[in-house]
């Protein structure tokens, strides 16, 4: 479904990603593990067209998208839950969800999608008229995921969805991600919580200093010395 081949990027003169190759198969959960500053968010921004590769290519369902604008990338069927969730804090919950379908709001289909989001996240229905900035961290995470689902993504990118949440809420968010995947959405999960991520993902990648330092099935990564030493010893 998604393929990055030999992708390198720079911010100014500073190299960020170096010869990164990643493949996601349809219907799976793939993960990207790595420490802060390793290039995880840069990789997400590159997929979305916010950062342009200086080398390599990005393909989605066989079509090159690395030359497209971000709205065109999203229009192809890629949804994103950005790092920090980035909800619109002065809008209501319902207005935030509408923004997830901004390109086609007004038809019955979009209203049906909102109903589906509310069915998945009943708490959001209860708070549909509440200002989003007053929601709890867990509710804001639900809203960010619900907003992304409003665009009917074929591929959902999640950048650190567990950031700042309590352990109980992290478990709930990961359960939601699993349910979304089981209903047919391919997921690319970017996380530092390696233990829970590898329990959920089918396969994944480890990125360090802008380079892919390891790849394999979730089971293989769990047994990898570099992953065990850096993320699973506690």
Secondary structure as GFF3:
##gff-version 3
##sequence-region A 1 234
A	DSSP	beta_strand	2	8	.	.	.	ID=ss1
A	DSSP	beta_strand	10	11	.	.	.	ID=ss2
A	DSSP	beta_strand	14	15	.	.	.	ID=ss3
A	DSSP	beta_strand	20	24	.	.	.	ID=ss4
A	DSSP	beta_strand	29	33	.	.	.	ID=ss5
A	DSSP	alpha_helix	40	47	.	.	.	ID=ss6
A	DSSP	beta_strand	55	60	.	.	.	ID=ss7
A	DSSP	beta_strand	63	64	.	.	.	ID=ss8
A	DSSP	alpha_helix	70	75	.	.	.	ID=ss9
A	DSSP	beta_strand	78	81	.	.	.	ID=ss10
A	DSSP	alpha_helix	93	99	.	.	.	ID=ss11
A	DSSP	alpha_helix	108	120	.	.	.	ID=ss12
A	DSSP	alpha_helix	122	126	.	.	.	ID=ss13
A	DSSP	three_ten_helix	132	134	.	.	.	ID=ss14
A	DSSP	alpha_helix	137	149	.	.	.	ID=ss15
A	DSSP	beta_strand	155	159	.	.	.	ID=ss16
A	DSSP	alpha_helix	167	182	.	.	.	ID=ss17
A	DSSP	beta_strand	186	191	.	.	.	ID=ss18
A	DSSP	alpha_helix	194	200	.	.	.	ID=ss19
A	DSSP	beta_strand	203	208	.	.	.	ID=ss20
A	DSSP	beta_strand	211	217	.	.	.	ID=ss21
A	DSSP	alpha_helix	218	223	.	.	.	ID=ss22
A	DSSP	alpha_helix	225	227	.	.	.	ID=ss23
A	DSSP	pi_helix	228	232	.	.	.	ID=ss24
###
